[in-house]
Each structure stands twice: as structure tokens, then as C-alpha cells.
Amino acid sequence: MPDHIVAIAGQQGALKEGPHGTAWFGHRDADGQFTGMEMRGPDYKGFSTGGIGKRLFGFRADGGEAPVTRLVVTEAAIDALSFAALDRFQQGTLYTSTGGGMSQRAK
């Protein structure tokens, strides 16, 4: 994963480093409120308990400065980051993931 993509996702609050080599990917609702986190590591994957459930992980190539003209939806947050790297991080693109599926409350 290119350092600049990890840095931009971190600056937008979409990615944090967790314990034991895990990455924590923040999910937010339509209002931008934090709802929980998708957690991935060498030996673990799951979603946080205690939040209000899966919504969408997302980050922007341009930090939100340009209007969204393109939407990329993946299953896992790591896939969204990987696609952004292969996609050369196009301006106006919102890279998102469902974390396998949104919670019942999101419907």
C-alpha cells in the first residue's frame, strides 16, 4: 500500500493503527457521524461492538475539495484502499466499502 494513500486516509479519520498490527477503518453514517470500525489484522477481522453498526467506510482522493463525480464501492476497506492505489487516486472519487454488509439499522 503506498504511503501517501495511507496518510490521506489517516488524515481524513478513515484509518487508524490498532494494536498487534491491526488496521481500524472508520464507518460513518450519512451525516458523517462515526458508527463503528472495521478491524483487520494478520489473524483477525471483525467489526467493533458497542457502536451503532456498520454503515460505510469512505475516503476521498482530494480530501473533499472537489465534487464527487465518481463512486467506487468495495466489500472491504482494504479493497477500497487497494483500488485507490491502482486507480492512481483520481480526483472527485469517493472510495467506499460496506465492510461485508451494512447493519439492519442502516436500512
Secondary structure as UniProt FT lines:
FT   HELIX           3..11
FT   TURN            12..13
FT   STRAND          15..17
FT   HELIX           19..21
FT   STRAND          23..28
FT   TURN            30..31
FT   STRAND          34..40
FT   STRAND          45..47
FT   STRAND          56..60
FT   TURN            61..64
FT   STRAND          70..74
FT   HELIX           77..86
FT   TURN            87..88
FT   TURN            91..92
FT   STRAND          93..97
FT   TURN            99..100
FT   HELIX           104..106
//
